[in-house]
Amino acid sequence: MATHQPQYYWDTCVFIAYLMDDRAGFGSIVDDIGQFLEEAQRGECVIHCSTIAMAEITRHNCHGDHDFGAFLDQWGAGIVPLTPDPNTMRTASELRSAIYTKTGGERKLHTPDAIHLASALTLIEAYGVPLDEFHTFDRGRKRDPDGKGVPLLGYETWCEQCADDPLVKRIIDLKRCTPQHPAKGFDL
């Protein structure tokens, strides 16, 4: 009997937490990330990501001045990058076009976040990948020129005005969580 091979999607911030060994910000979850990576390398799970992570991660984001491309090579086929195609980018645009509100406030979905969410949907809907979880730390605290963005954790709380949009509903239904390993410290 074949067992289910867990499938995860990682937002760029998960890689950065690991590459920076950011225990001050994320504590033992850095070890959980390492455990997921080791399991992916052994073929026990698959980690998907968007190739935009390659542009978002700079040498500044890598402890010890590592290169993210070399990092991906190190972990082998356990990390599967997806290059956003035109349909994925259209989906990202549609997600960004939604009006995100929460008790009188309004925020925008930042472009990289929209691409990550659209990429996860593409994996599920176009490639039939049964994603178990979308891993992120994004709580919408980071500012860009447009201000704070819609958080990926708690996304649904900013959907008062757009919750009935079928695309937004698909994101709300996507299990988004921090990368906490279900069996910490144990090899599955």
FENFEN-V31947 format. One record per pair of residues at least 12 apart in sequence whose ideal C-beta (glycine too) atoms are under 10 Angstrom apart, sorted by sequence separation. I is the first residue (numbers start at 1). GAP is how many residues later the second one is. D is the distance in Angstrom with one decimal. If there is no record, write none. Layout:
((I & GAP & D) (I & GAP & D))
//
This chain:
((13 & 12 & 9.9) (14 & 12 & 9.3) (17 & 12 & 7.2) (18 & 12 & 6.0) (21 & 12 & 10.0) (56 & 12 & 8.9) (57 & 12 & 9.4) (96 & 12 & 6.9) (97 & 12 & 8.9) (138 & 12 & 9.0) (139 & 12 & 4.7) (140 & 12 & 7.7) (156 & 12 & 8.8) (159 & 12 & 8.4) (13 & 13 & 9.5) (17 & 13 & 6.0) (18 & 13 & 9.5) (21 & 13 & 9.5) (54 & 13 & 10.0) (55 & 13 & 9.3) (96 & 13 & 5.1) (120 & 13 & 9.9) (121 & 13 & 9.9) (138 & 13 & 5.7) (139 & 13 & 8.0) (140 & 13 & 8.1) (155 & 13 & 8.6) (156 & 13 & 9.5) (159 & 13 & 6.5) (18 & 14 & 9.5) (19 & 14 & 9.6) (33 & 14 & 9.6) (54 & 14 & 5.8) (57 & 14 & 8.3) (95 & 14 & 5.6) (96 & 14 & 8.2) (120 & 14 & 5.3) (137 & 14 & 9.9) (138 & 14 & 4.0) (139 & 14 & 5.3) (140 & 14 & 7.0) (14 & 15 & 9.0) (17 & 15 & 10.0) (18 & 15 & 4.4) (53 & 15 & 7.2) (54 & 15 & 6.7) (57 & 15 & 9.9) (96 & 15 & 6.7) (119 & 15 & 9.8) (136 & 15 & 8.9) (137 & 15 & 8.6) (138 & 15 & 6.1) (139 & 15 & 6.5) (140 & 15 & 8.7) (156 & 15 & 8.2) (14 & 16 & 10.0) (17 & 16 & 6.4) (18 & 16 & 6.5) (95 & 16 & 9.8) (98 & 16 & 9.5) (136 & 16 & 4.6) (137 & 16 & 7.4) (138 & 16 & 9.1) (155 & 16 & 6.0) (156 & 16 & 4.6) (54 & 17 & 10.0) (92 & 17 & 8.7) (96 & 17 & 8.8) (97 & 17 & 9.4) (117 & 17 & 7.8) (135 & 17 & 9.7) (136 & 17 & 6.2) (138 & 17 & 9.0) (140 & 17 & 9.4) (155 & 17 & 6.7) (156 & 17 & 9.3) (14 & 18 & 9.9) (15 & 18 & 8.2) (18 & 18 & 9.1) (54 & 18 & 7.9) (93 & 18 & 9.1) (95 & 18 & 8.4) (96 & 18 & 4.7) (116 & 18 & 7.9) (134 & 18 & 7.4) (135 & 18 & 10.0) (140 & 18 & 7.7) (14 & 19 & 6.2) (18 & 19 & 7.2) (53 & 19 & 8.9) (92 & 19 & 7.2) (95 & 19 & 4.5) (96 & 19 & 9.4) (117 & 19 & 9.6) (134 & 19 & 9.5) (136 & 19 & 9.8) (152 & 19 & 8.8) (155 & 19 & 8.5) (92 & 20 & 9.2) (94 & 20 & 8.6) (95 & 20 & 8.9) (116 & 20 & 7.7) (156 & 20 & 9.1) (51 & 21 & 9.7) (92 & 21 & 8.9) (93 & 21 & 7.4) (95 & 21 & 10.0) (96 & 21 & 9.8) (134 & 21 & 9.9) (150 & 21 & 9.8) (155 & 21 & 6.6) (14 & 22 & 8.7) (15 & 22 & 9.5) (89 & 22 & 9.9) (92 & 22 & 4.0) (93 & 22 & 9.6) (95 & 22 & 5.9) (96 & 22 & 9.4) (116 & 22 & 8.7) (152 & 22 & 9.4) (154 & 22 & 8.6) (10 & 23 & 8.6) (49 & 23 & 8.7) (91 & 23 & 8.1) (92 & 23 & 4.7) (95 & 23 & 6.2) (113 & 23 & 8.6) (153 & 23 & 5.8) (91 & 24 & 9.0) (92 & 24 & 8.6) (94 & 24 & 8.2) (152 & 24 & 5.6) (153 & 24 & 7.2) (89 & 25 & 9.2) (92 & 25 & 7.3) (93 & 25 & 8.5) (113 & 25 & 6.5) (151 & 25 & 9.3) (152 & 25 & 9.8) (153 & 25 & 7.2) (10 & 26 & 8.4) (53 & 26 & 9.6) (88 & 26 & 9.9) (89 & 26 & 7.2) (91 & 26 & 8.1) (92 & 26 & 4.0) (95 & 26 & 8.9) (112 & 26 & 9.6) (10 & 27 & 9.8) (54 & 27 & 7.4) (88 & 27 & 7.2) (91 & 27 & 3.9) (92 & 27 & 8.1) (113 & 27 & 9.0) (8 & 28 & 6.8) (47 & 28 & 8.0) (53 & 28 & 7.4) (90 & 28 & 8.2) (91 & 28 & 8.7) (110 & 28 & 9.0) (52 & 29 & 9.3) (54 & 29 & 9.7) (88 & 29 & 9.8) (89 & 29 & 7.2) (92 & 29 & 9.4) (113 & 29 & 9.8) (6 & 30 & 8.8) (10 & 30 & 10.0) (49 & 30 & 6.5) (51 & 30 & 4.8) (52 & 30 & 9.6) (88 & 30 & 4.8) (89 & 30 & 9.7) (91 & 30 & 6.1) (92 & 30 & 9.7) (110 & 30 & 9.0) (8 & 31 & 10.0) (46 & 31 & 8.3) (47 & 31 & 6.1) (48 & 31 & 7.8) (49 & 31 & 7.5) (50 & 31 & 7.0) (51 & 31 & 6.7) (52 & 31 & 8.9) (84 & 31 & 5.7) (87 & 31 & 8.6) (88 & 31 & 5.7) (91 & 31 & 7.1) (109 & 31 & 9.6) (8 & 32 & 8.3) (15 & 32 & 9.3) (46 & 32 & 6.5) (47 & 32 & 4.8) (48 & 32 & 5.0) (49 & 32 & 5.5) (50 & 32 & 5.7) (51 & 32 & 4.6) (52 & 32 & 6.9) (84 & 32 & 9.4) (88 & 32 & 9.7) (110 & 32 & 8.2) (112 & 32 & 9.3) (6 & 33 & 8.2) (14 & 33 & 8.8) (41 & 33 & 8.5) (43 & 33 & 9.0) (45 & 33 & 7.3) (46 & 33 & 8.1) (47 & 33 & 7.1) (48 & 33 & 7.7) (49 & 33 & 7.1) (50 & 33 & 7.7) (51 & 33 & 7.2) (85 & 33 & 10.0) (88 & 33 & 7.9) (89 & 33 & 9.9) (107 & 33 & 6.8) (110 & 33 & 9.8) (111 & 33 & 8.8) (117 & 33 & 9.8) (5 & 34 & 9.8) (6 & 34 & 9.3) (15 & 34 & 7.2) (37 & 34 & 9.5) (41 & 34 & 5.4) (42 & 34 & 9.6) (43 & 34 & 7.7) (44 & 34 & 8.4) (46 & 34 & 5.9) (47 & 34 & 9.6) (48 & 34 & 6.1) (50 & 34 & 6.1) (84 & 34 & 6.9) (85 & 34 & 9.5) (87 & 34 & 9.8) (88 & 34 & 4.6) (91 & 34 & 9.1) (110 & 34 & 5.8) (5 & 35 & 9.9) (14 & 35 & 8.5) (40 & 35 & 6.3) (41 & 35 & 5.7) (43 & 35 & 6.8) (84 & 35 & 5.7) (87 & 35 & 7.0) (88 & 35 & 9.5) (91 & 35 & 9.9) (111 & 35 & 9.6) (114 & 35 & 9.5) (117 & 35 & 7.2) (40 & 36 & 8.1) (41 & 36 & 8.5) (42 & 36 & 7.5) (83 & 36 & 9.0) (108 & 36 & 8.8) (110 & 36 & 7.4) (113 & 36 & 6.2) (114 & 36 & 9.0) (116 & 36 & 7.5) (8 & 37 & 6.5) (9 & 37 & 9.7) (10 & 37 & 5.5) (12 & 37 & 7.5) (16 & 37 & 8.9) (20 & 37 & 10.0) (37 & 37 & 9.1) (38 & 37 & 8.8) (40 & 37 & 8.4) (41 & 37 & 4.7) (82 & 37 & 5.3) (85 & 37 & 7.4) (109 & 37 & 9.7) (110 & 37 & 9.9) (112 & 37 & 9.3) (113 & 37 & 7.1) (134 & 37 & 9.1) (5 & 38 & 7.7) (6 & 38 & 7.8) (7 & 38 & 7.1) (8 & 38 & 7.2) (9 & 38 & 7.8) (10 & 38 & 7.2) (11 & 38 & 8.0) (12 & 38 & 8.0) (15 & 38 & 6.0) (19 & 38 & 6.9) (37 & 38 & 5.6) (40 & 38 & 2.8) (41 & 38 & 8.6) (50 & 38 & 8.4) (81 & 38 & 9.6) (82 & 38 & 9.0) (84 & 38 & 7.5) (87 & 38 & 9.6) (88 & 38 & 8.2) (108 & 38 & 5.0) (110 & 38 & 9.3) (111 & 38 & 9.3) (113 & 38 & 8.7) (117 & 38 & 8.1) (138 & 38 & 8.6) (5 & 39 & 7.0) (6 & 39 & 4.2) (7 & 39 & 5.1) (8 & 39 & 5.2) (9 & 39 & 4.8) (10 & 39 & 4.8) (11 & 39 & 8.7) (14 & 39 & 9.2) (15 & 39 & 9.9) (22 & 39 & 9.9) (39 & 39 & 7.6) (40 & 39 & 6.1) (87 & 39 & 7.2) (107 & 39 & 8.4) (108 & 39 & 7.5) (110 & 39 & 4.1) (113 & 39 & 5.9) (139 & 39 & 9.7) (5 & 40 & 6.1) (6 & 40 & 7.4) (7 & 40 & 8.3) (8 & 40 & 6.8) (9 & 40 & 6.9) (10 & 40 & 9.0) (12 & 40 & 7.3) (13 & 40 & 9.4) (16 & 40 & 8.0) (19 & 40 & 9.9) (20 & 40 & 9.3) (38 & 40 & 8.7) (40 & 40 & 9.0) (52 & 40 & 9.9) (82 & 40 & 6.8) (100 & 40 & 9.8) (107 & 40 & 7.0) (108 & 40 & 9.0) (109 & 40 & 6.2) (110 & 40 & 7.6) (134 & 40 & 5.4) (135 & 40 & 9.7) (136 & 40 & 6.1) (137 & 40 & 10.0) (138 & 40 & 9.8) (3 & 41 & 9.3) (4 & 41 & 9.6) (5 & 41 & 6.3) (6 & 41 & 9.3) (7 & 41 & 6.7) (8 & 41 & 9.2) (9 & 41 & 8.4) (12 & 41 & 4.4) (15 & 41 & 8.7) (16 & 41 & 6.2) (20 & 41 & 6.4) (21 & 41 & 9.9) (22 & 41 & 8.5) (37 & 41 & 7.1) (82 & 41 & 6.4) (85 & 41 & 8.5) (106 & 41 & 9.4) (107 & 41 & 5.9) (108 & 41 & 6.1) (109 & 41 & 4.5) (133 & 41 & 8.8) (134 & 41 & 6.5) (135 & 41 & 8.0) (136 & 41 & 7.8) (137 & 41 & 6.0) (11 & 42 & 8.1) (12 & 42 & 9.1) (15 & 42 & 6.0) (16 & 42 & 9.6) (19 & 42 & 6.0) (20 & 42 & 7.2) (21 & 42 & 5.0) (36 & 42 & 8.9) (37 & 42 & 7.8) (50 & 42 & 9.8) (107 & 42 & 5.9) (108 & 42 & 6.8) (109 & 42 & 9.7) (110 & 42 & 9.7) (113 & 42 & 9.0) (133 & 42 & 5.0) (134 & 42 & 4.5) (135 & 42 & 6.7) (136 & 42 & 7.2) (137 & 42 & 8.2) (10 & 43 & 7.7) (12 & 43 & 9.0) (13 & 43 & 8.7) (19 & 43 & 4.5) (20 & 43 & 5.1) (21 & 43 & 8.8) (36 & 43 & 9.9) (80 & 43 & 8.9) (105 & 43 & 9.3) (107 & 43 & 4.9) (109 & 43 & 9.0) (131 & 43 & 7.3) (132 & 43 & 7.1) (133 & 43 & 7.5) (134 & 43 & 7.5) (135 & 43 & 6.7) (136 & 43 & 8.1) (12 & 44 & 4.4) (13 & 44 & 9.8) (16 & 44 & 9.8) (17 & 44 & 9.7) (18 & 44 & 9.7) (19 & 44 & 5.9) (20 & 44 & 9.6) (82 & 44 & 9.8) (106 & 44 & 9.6) (107 & 44 & 8.4) (131 & 44 & 7.7) (133 & 44 & 5.6) (135 & 44 & 3.9) (11 & 45 & 9.4) (12 & 45 & 6.2) (16 & 45 & 4.8) (18 & 45 & 9.0) (19 & 45 & 8.7) (82 & 45 & 8.3) (125 & 45 & 8.1) (132 & 45 & 9.9) (133 & 45 & 9.4) (134 & 45 & 9.9) (135 & 45 & 8.8) (15 & 46 & 8.1) (16 & 46 & 8.2) (109 & 46 & 8.5) (121 & 46 & 8.1) (124 & 46 & 8.4) (133 & 46 & 7.9) (15 & 47 & 9.1) (16 & 47 & 9.8) (19 & 47 & 6.5) (82 & 47 & 9.3) (133 & 47 & 9.5) (13 & 48 & 9.6) (102 & 48 & 9.0) (12 & 49 & 8.6) (19 & 49 & 7.4) (80 & 49 & 8.9) (100 & 49 & 8.8) (101 & 49 & 9.9) (102 & 49 & 10.0) (109 & 49 & 8.6) (118 & 49 & 9.1) (121 & 49 & 6.0) (124 & 49 & 10.0) (133 & 49 & 9.7) (100 & 50 & 4.7) (108 & 50 & 9.9) (117 & 50 & 9.5) (120 & 50 & 9.5) (121 & 50 & 7.4) (124 & 50 & 7.9) (132 & 50 & 9.8) (100 & 51 & 9.8) (107 & 51 & 5.9) (117 & 51 & 10.0) (120 & 51 & 8.4) (16 & 52 & 9.4) (19 & 52 & 6.7) (98 & 52 & 8.8) (102 & 52 & 9.2) (106 & 52 & 8.6) (15 & 53 & 7.2) (18 & 53 & 8.9) (105 & 53 & 8.2) (117 & 53 & 9.0) (118 & 53 & 9.1) (121 & 53 & 7.5) (96 & 54 & 9.4) (102 & 54 & 9.9) (103 & 54 & 9.2) (106 & 54 & 9.9) (117 & 54 & 5.5) (120 & 54 & 6.1) (95 & 55 & 9.2) (100 & 55 & 8.4) (102 & 55 & 5.6) (103 & 55 & 9.8) (105 & 55 & 9.7) (106 & 55 & 8.5) (12 & 56 & 9.5) (15 & 56 & 7.6) (56 & 56 & 6.2) (102 & 56 & 4.8) (104 & 56 & 9.4) (120 & 56 & 8.9) (15 & 57 & 9.2) (55 & 57 & 8.7) (100 & 57 & 9.5) (101 & 57 & 6.7) (102 & 57 & 8.2) (103 & 57 & 7.5) (114 & 57 & 9.6) (117 & 57 & 7.4) (100 & 58 & 4.3) (101 & 58 & 8.1) (102 & 58 & 6.0) (52 & 59 & 9.0) (53 & 59 & 8.9) (56 & 59 & 9.8) (99 & 59 & 9.7) (100 & 59 & 6.5) (101 & 59 & 4.9) (102 & 59 & 9.1) (109 & 59 & 9.8) (117 & 59 & 8.7) (52 & 60 & 6.0) (56 & 60 & 9.6) (95 & 60 & 9.9) (98 & 60 & 9.4) (99 & 60 & 9.4) (100 & 60 & 8.4) (101 & 60 & 4.5) (98 & 61 & 7.7) (99 & 61 & 9.3) (100 & 61 & 7.3) (101 & 61 & 7.9) (50 & 62 & 8.5) (53 & 62 & 9.9) (99 & 62 & 5.0) (100 & 62 & 6.5) (109 & 62 & 9.3) (52 & 63 & 5.4) (53 & 63 & 8.4) (98 & 63 & 8.1) (99 & 63 & 5.7) (15 & 64 & 9.0) (51 & 64 & 9.6) (52 & 64 & 7.4) (98 & 64 & 4.2) (50 & 65 & 5.9) (97 & 65 & 9.3) (98 & 65 & 9.6) (50 & 66 & 5.6) (53 & 66 & 9.9) (99 & 66 & 9.4) (49 & 67 & 8.2) (50 & 67 & 9.7) (52 & 67 & 8.0) (95 & 67 & 9.6) (98 & 67 & 5.8) (50 & 68 & 8.6) (51 & 68 & 8.8) (97 & 68 & 9.4) (100 & 68 & 8.8) (10 & 69 & 8.1) (50 & 69 & 4.3) (98 & 69 & 7.5) (99 & 69 & 10.0) (49 & 70 & 8.0) (50 & 70 & 8.6) (95 & 70 & 9.2) (97 & 70 & 9.4) (98 & 70 & 5.4) (8 & 71 & 9.9) (9 & 71 & 9.8) (48 & 71 & 7.8) (49 & 71 & 9.7) (94 & 71 & 8.5) (48 & 72 & 7.6) (50 & 72 & 9.3) (94 & 72 & 10.0) (95 & 72 & 6.4) (7 & 73 & 9.1) (9 & 73 & 8.8) (50 & 73 & 9.7) (94 & 73 & 5.5) (95 & 73 & 7.4) (98 & 73 & 9.2) (48 & 74 & 9.9) (94 & 74 & 9.1) (48 & 75 & 5.7) (95 & 75 & 9.6) (91 & 76 & 7.0) (95 & 76 & 6.9) (48 & 79 & 9.4) (91 & 79 & 9.3) (91 & 80 & 9.9) (48 & 81 & 6.8) (46 & 83 & 8.1) (48 & 83 & 7.3) (46 & 85 & 9.6) (46 & 86 & 9.7) (48 & 86 & 9.4) (49 & 86 & 9.6) (45 & 87 & 8.5) (47 & 88 & 8.4) (13 & 99 & 9.9) (36 & 99 & 8.0) (12 & 100 & 7.0) (13 & 100 & 9.9) (11 & 101 & 8.7) (12 & 101 & 9.5) (11 & 102 & 7.8) (33 & 102 & 8.3) (13 & 103 & 9.6) (32 & 103 & 9.6) (12 & 104 & 7.3) (11 & 105 & 5.3) (10 & 106 & 8.8) (11 & 106 & 9.1) (29 & 106 & 9.8) (9 & 107 & 7.5) (9 & 108 & 9.1) (11 & 108 & 9.9) (29 & 108 & 8.3) (11 & 109 & 9.2) (9 & 110 & 7.2) (10 & 110 & 9.8) (9 & 111 & 4.5) (26 & 111 & 6.9) (8 & 112 & 9.8) (9 & 112 & 9.7) (25 & 112 & 8.1) (9 & 114 & 6.6) (9 & 115 & 9.1) (22 & 115 & 9.5) (7 & 116 & 7.9) (7 & 117 & 9.3) (9 & 120 & 8.6) (14 & 120 & 9.9) (15 & 120 & 9.9) (17 & 120 & 6.5) (14 & 121 & 5.0) (16 & 121 & 8.8) (7 & 122 & 5.5) (9 & 122 & 5.5) (13 & 122 & 9.0) (14 & 122 & 6.5) (7 & 123 & 5.8) (8 & 123 & 7.0) (9 & 123 & 9.1) (10 & 123 & 9.5) (11 & 123 & 7.2) (13 & 123 & 6.1) (14 & 123 & 6.8) (6 & 124 & 9.2) (7 & 124 & 5.1) (8 & 124 & 6.2) (9 & 124 & 7.5) (10 & 124 & 8.2) (11 & 124 & 6.5) (12 & 124 & 8.7) (13 & 124 & 4.7) (14 & 124 & 9.6) (5 & 125 & 9.3) (6 & 125 & 9.3) (7 & 125 & 5.5) (8 & 125 & 5.4) (9 & 125 & 4.7) (10 & 125 & 5.0) (11 & 125 & 3.7) (12 & 125 & 9.9) (13 & 125 & 6.0) (4 & 126 & 8.0) (6 & 126 & 4.9) (7 & 126 & 8.4) (8 & 126 & 7.6) (9 & 126 & 6.8) (10 & 126 & 7.7) (11 & 126 & 7.4) (12 & 126 & 9.2) (13 & 126 & 10.0) (5 & 127 & 9.5) (6 & 127 & 8.0) (8 & 127 & 5.6) (9 & 127 & 8.7) (11 & 127 & 6.1) (4 & 128 & 8.3) (13 & 129 & 9.0) (47 & 132 & 9.4) (13 & 139 & 9.0) (11 & 141 & 6.5) (11 & 142 & 9.7) (37 & 142 & 10.0) (39 & 142 & 8.6) (36 & 143 & 6.2) (44 & 143 & 8.3) (45 & 143 & 8.4) (35 & 144 & 9.3) (36 & 144 & 9.8) (39 & 144 & 9.7) (44 & 144 & 5.9) (33 & 145 & 9.7) (36 & 145 & 6.3) (42 & 145 & 8.4) (32 & 146 & 8.5) (33 & 146 & 5.3) (35 & 146 & 4.9) (42 & 146 & 9.4) (32 & 147 & 5.7) (33 & 147 & 9.5) (34 & 147 & 9.2) (32 & 148 & 5.5) (33 & 148 & 8.3) (35 & 148 & 8.3) (39 & 148 & 7.7) (29 & 149 & 6.2) (30 & 149 & 9.4) (32 & 149 & 4.0) (35 & 149 & 7.2) (38 & 149 & 8.1) (39 & 149 & 6.6) (29 & 150 & 6.3) (31 & 150 & 8.2) (32 & 150 & 9.3) (35 & 150 & 7.2) (29 & 151 & 6.1) (32 & 151 & 9.8) (35 & 151 & 8.5) (26 & 152 & 8.1) (28 & 152 & 9.0) (29 & 152 & 8.5) (32 & 152 & 6.3) (35 & 152 & 8.4) (26 & 153 & 9.0) (28 & 153 & 9.6) (31 & 153 & 7.5) (32 & 153 & 9.0) (35 & 153 & 9.3) (31 & 154 & 7.6) (29 & 155 & 9.7) (28 & 156 & 7.6) (28 & 157 & 9.4) (17 & 161 & 9.5) (18 & 161 & 8.9) (17 & 162 & 8.3) (14 & 164 & 8.4) (9 & 165 & 8.6) (11 & 165 & 8.8) (13 & 165 & 9.9) (14 & 165 & 5.3) (9 & 166 & 9.9) (13 & 166 & 9.8) (8 & 167 & 10.0) (9 & 167 & 9.2) (11 & 168 & 9.3) (8 & 169 & 9.9) (10 & 169 & 7.2) (8 & 171 & 7.5) (6 & 176 & 8.8) (6 & 182 & 8.8) (3 & 185 & 9.2))
//
